[in-house]
């Protein structure tokens, strides 16, 4: 899959995804500091599934109605990189085919697919 990893999610997650064979664009590594509007537009136009910890992207999708190719919002109590990687590993093992074009909220205990716009 193609993942755009937001700066808040971090470089360790991006590197782990690359090692799993995914195509990855890391905001932290490649365009640190860019605006959320630029991120959501890039993800849409270049067909990336966005992975983020930033709940502002929910606002962009549902209030501002920004188009997207899929968003994974990590809402974790423990935001250390190994925890993010563990949660993403479980998500990809169980739901990889359902991720494109969906808004997915992931916690340590739940995965919720919200209606895509």
Protein Blocks (a to p, Z undefined) as FASTA:
>chain_A
ZZdddfklopklmmmmmmnopacddfklmmgoiafklmmmmmmmnopacddfbfklmmmm
mmnopacebdcddddfblcfklmmmmmmmmmmmmmmmmgopacdddfkbccddddZZ
